[in-house]
Amino acid sequence: MADSWTFAVARDDLARTTLVDGAVPGLADGEALLRVDRVGLTANNVTYAVLGEAMRYWEFFPPQPRGLDGGWGLPPLWGFADVMASTVAGVEPGSRVYGYLPSAGHLVVRPDRVDASGFRDASAHRAGLPSPYNAYRSTDGDPAYRADQEDLLILFRPLFFTSFMLADQVVDEDGYGARALVLSSASSKTAYAAAFELHGRGPRLIGLTSPGNLAFTQSLGCYDEVLSYDDIGALDAVPTVYLDLSGSPATRTALRAHLGDLLVRDIAVGLTQQTPNAAAAGEVFFAPVRIRKRSQDWGRAGLDERFADAWQRFSQVVSGWLDVRAGAGPEALRDAWLEVLAGRTPPRVGHVVQL
Ligand SMILES: NC(=O)c1ccc[n+]([C@@H]2O[C@H](COP(=O)([O-])OP(=O)(O)OC[C@H]3O[C@@H](n4cnc5c(N)ncnc54)[C@H](OP(=O)(O)O)[C@@H]3O)[C@@H](O)[C@H]2O)c1
């Protein structure tokens, strides 16, 4: 069979990378072979690596079967894969799925709960990991799928799902009684999608961003106000909720110093600056927890329908906020990794790689 490849990063130094060749894995009974076809790279993928041990993200795609030792990790990616071979009824060669994929040419999955919407990977090593990451959505049975929007889905699906669920929680909690919601790394896709969802539905929305990303973030029009990290002193002294996507200790310190008891909630959502922030925040927002709750409240189909509606509204707007930068091949994946890791990607750019 044709060759495959694996891209891995050193777990203790995410800028040290390796690209190795290998054989396409064979299949046992109950398994299917996916060929990783087209994936995206944003700060979110770097966060998976930063939290690789703490949140067990390295365990989804173990390096050892690919001939690499445990000092290496495969950064999880989101994107589309094609079913190449299958021993499982209902998972047909030639079909295309969206899901959580390794930085490698191929992935062997053990499909379970197969239906028209897709399947779950029931591989033993994934059993104890958060369940939304184990779902593979068939393009045929997905109300949010449109062939001409694949790149938008690649880049935004998990991020917008987070933003949608975060906004749902904030609205459900009546904005925690606050008059202002402050989001850091306001230029990030997850932050501005949350602002898009929250705009006009409660507290005033204020984005905090780097000076160089101020103009872009203001141009989106989904925040009521955008300030640079240096201007925290200009925030109104009103009851405020902080949704932290940067993880920056300095920004948290400045907000606490300026707002004191008026900072009514401090919620860790992300860590674009690559410093784990959960312990310093008051609480953590983890999308899979909210997804589980809403799956129970609304049923899986009810959640899918609401998501598809919100996605259609957002996707019409966001294509004007995004320049897709498409690369080809594993080397382009490595280049995109190093660029995103170094924080050199402008917020308007979304990296997509055809493999
Ligand atoms: N809790 C959850 O369940 C959940 C789910 C999805 C995503 N998230 C998190 O949300 C965060 C945003 O992810 P994303 O994919 O939406 O990001 P993105 O669009 O790639 O964000 C890029 C922005 O992040 C900041 N940034 C990027 N690299 C940086 C670096 N090296 N140093 C400092 N700042 C940097 C900059 O924003 P500024 O200049 O505006 O700071 C930059 O414009 C990630 O940490 C991600 O893991 C959390």
PDBQT file of the ligand as one rigid body, heavy atoms in Angstrom, charges set to zero:
ROOT
HETATM    1  N1  LIG A 401     -12.924  26.418  26.356  1.00  0.00    +0.000 N 
HETATM    2  C1  LIG A 401     -13.158  25.791  25.221  1.00  0.00    +0.000 C 
HETATM    3  O1  LIG A 401     -13.897  24.803  25.197  1.00  0.00    +0.000 OA
HETATM    4  C2  LIG A 401     -12.527  26.279  23.956  1.00  0.00    +0.000 A 
HETATM    5  C3  LIG A 401     -13.003  25.833  22.719  1.00  0.00    +0.000 A 
HETATM    6  C4  LIG A 401     -12.463  26.365  21.552  1.00  0.00    +0.000 A 
HETATM    7  C5  LIG A 401     -11.426  27.283  21.627  1.00  0.00    +0.000 A 
HETATM    8  N2  LIG A 401     -10.962  27.667  22.855  1.00  0.00    +0.000 N 
HETATM    9  C6  LIG A 401      -9.803  28.582  22.944  1.00  0.00    +0.000 C 
HETATM   10  O2  LIG A 401     -10.007  29.859  22.423  1.00  0.00    +0.000 OA
HETATM   11  C7  LIG A 401      -8.714  30.419  22.091  1.00  0.00    +0.000 C 
HETATM   12  C8  LIG A 401      -8.788  31.096  20.736  1.00  0.00    +0.000 C 
HETATM   13  O3  LIG A 401      -8.674  30.104  19.725  1.00  0.00    +0.000 OA
HETATM   14  P1  LIG A 401      -8.878  30.466  18.167  1.00  0.00    +0.000 P 
HETATM   15  O4  LIG A 401      -8.529  29.243  17.429  1.00  0.00    +0.000 OA
HETATM   16  O5  LIG A 401     -10.207  31.122  18.017  1.00  0.00    +0.000 OA
HETATM   17  O6  LIG A 401      -7.730  31.548  17.955  1.00  0.00    +0.000 OA
HETATM   18  P2  LIG A 401      -7.260  32.341  16.633  1.00  0.00    +0.000 P 
HETATM   19  O7  LIG A 401      -8.411  32.773  15.843  1.00  0.00    +0.000 OA
HETATM   20  O8  LIG A 401      -6.165  31.615  15.980  1.00  0.00    +0.000 OA
HETATM   21  O9  LIG A 401      -6.687  33.590  17.448  1.00  0.00    +0.000 OA
HETATM   22  C9  LIG A 401      -5.654  34.359  17.074  1.00  0.00    +0.000 C 
HETATM   23  C10 LIG A 401      -5.482  35.489  18.104  1.00  0.00    +0.000 C 
HETATM   24  O10 LIG A 401      -4.940  34.996  19.332  1.00  0.00    +0.000 OA
HETATM   25  C11 LIG A 401      -3.949  35.905  19.837  1.00  0.00    +0.000 C 
HETATM   26  N3  LIG A 401      -2.677  35.174  19.706  1.00  0.00    +0.000 N 
HETATM   27  C12 LIG A 401      -2.424  34.179  18.830  1.00  0.00    +0.000 A 
HETATM   28  N4  LIG A 401      -1.193  33.682  18.985  1.00  0.00    +0.000 NA
HETATM   29  C13 LIG A 401      -0.642  34.336  19.995  1.00  0.00    +0.000 A 
HETATM   30  C14 LIG A 401       0.620  34.254  20.627  1.00  0.00    +0.000 A 
HETATM   31  N5  LIG A 401       1.554  33.365  20.240  1.00  0.00    +0.000 N 
HETATM   32  N6  LIG A 401       0.862  35.115  21.615  1.00  0.00    +0.000 NA
HETATM   33  C15 LIG A 401      -0.094  35.987  21.990  1.00  0.00    +0.000 A 
HETATM   34  N7  LIG A 401      -1.327  36.098  21.448  1.00  0.00    +0.000 NA
HETATM   35  C16 LIG A 401      -1.591  35.279  20.445  1.00  0.00    +0.000 A 
HETATM   36  C17 LIG A 401      -4.076  37.151  18.981  1.00  0.00    +0.000 C 
HETATM   37  O11 LIG A 401      -5.186  37.880  19.501  1.00  0.00    +0.000 OA
HETATM   38  P3  LIG A 401      -5.148  39.226  20.389  1.00  0.00    +0.000 P 
HETATM   39  O12 LIG A 401      -4.125  40.115  19.780  1.00  0.00    +0.000 OA
HETATM   40  O13 LIG A 401      -6.561  39.745  20.217  1.00  0.00    +0.000 OA
HETATM   41  O14 LIG A 401      -4.848  38.796  21.793  1.00  0.00    +0.000 OA
HETATM   42  C18 LIG A 401      -4.494  36.534  17.649  1.00  0.00    +0.000 C 
HETATM   43  O15 LIG A 401      -5.128  37.441  16.783  1.00  0.00    +0.000 OA
HETATM   44  C19 LIG A 401      -7.703  29.264  22.142  1.00  0.00    +0.000 C 
HETATM   45  O16 LIG A 401      -6.912  29.298  23.319  1.00  0.00    +0.000 OA
HETATM   46  C20 LIG A 401      -8.623  28.067  22.136  1.00  0.00    +0.000 C 
HETATM   47  O17 LIG A 401      -8.073  26.924  22.689  1.00  0.00    +0.000 OA
HETATM   48  C21 LIG A 401     -11.485  27.177  23.996  1.00  0.00    +0.000 A 
ENDROOT
TORSDOF 0
